Amino acid sequence: MKAIINARLILDDSIVEKKVLLFDRKIIGITDHLPEGAEVIDVKGAYVSAGFIDLHIHGAGGADVMDGTPEALETISTTLLQTGTTSFLPTTMTMSTEAIDTALHNLKSCQESVSGAQILGVHLEGPFINASRHGAQDESYIQKPNLDLIGEHMEVIRMITLAPEVEGAEAFIRYLTEVYPHIILSVGHSDASYEQCKESFGWGVSHATHLFNAMNGYHHREPGIIGAVFESDVTCDIIPDLVHTHPSTLELTYRVKQEKLILITDAMRAGCMKNGLYDLGGHQVVVKEGKAELEDGTLAGSVLRLNDGLRKMMAHTSMSLVDVVNSVTKIPARKLGVTKGELRPGYDADIVIFDEDFSIIATVVAGELKYTR
């Protein structure tokens, strides 16, 4: 049994001090006294929270999910530890059927073997999207929603980003909602009208992917996807890098969505790397000054570190420390239905220790210390 002392523990509704956090592979509890024989970890006043969860990430450390190799997933998994991320959904791209199938087979075989942040399943971003909102996704590989591509991978898929207005989407969404309720269906890379988006929530869509990006904008006569999301009970995620979204937009989204807001990185292989030339989905990407762009200036994912996203939200919105931590712990964990994201007895001992500037001091996964700075 391990015991963290002298910590500022971030719980789901408060920050507590002068307590002892006990854990092994699971959280044992929070007590007033240090049990005899426990392995003591003195964090000297640092913050301690549940480990961060990233629902949308393509790569990091020079590796990409679409590389389709065990080495790529191991690199991403271990690199993410330095950002406080303890679990994630590796996210695919709109590429050829063969490339997607290879990536899914690789993810399925490696899900339990990576040594860093845990893989919780796959986020399939495309290819069932709207060509008019493809963004950095390769338009030539867009498909109508179908089961042929994903039929043998249903157990590993946890989220699908799709355009509910395209042909065949309604039947596809209704079928997955009924037969595979563990899969989160998310509107994204879509040009759905307000009415179409609202209707899709009734079919089973329950989330929105990188709100504001790769979708129609809000207009007072045509509120579109954003209007539908803002007045509905669905969750949504947003990229808080100050590149994809203006600080005012981040504040507005938080005020409207509150505990339905999740922060993501949408990071590509340049995450935690230097400026330079990289690739995403078969396209060359230029990374400089915190931006990842195609040659035509289209944003191509991000190079955001999740802990940096929390710092930016604290600096530019009215979110409290508990709020921002919940947006990458409790809220995504509950969306996924996993016993993570809270320092609660019986939950997985995924823990991150960080300072007042959100610099990561240590990362613990399933009770094991995996990273120290």
Order of alpha helices (4+ residues) and beta strands (2+ residues): beta-beta-beta-beta-beta-beta-beta-beta-beta-beta-alpha-beta-alpha-beta-beta-beta-alpha-beta-alpha-beta-alpha-beta-alpha-beta-beta-beta-beta-alpha-alpha-alpha-beta-beta-beta
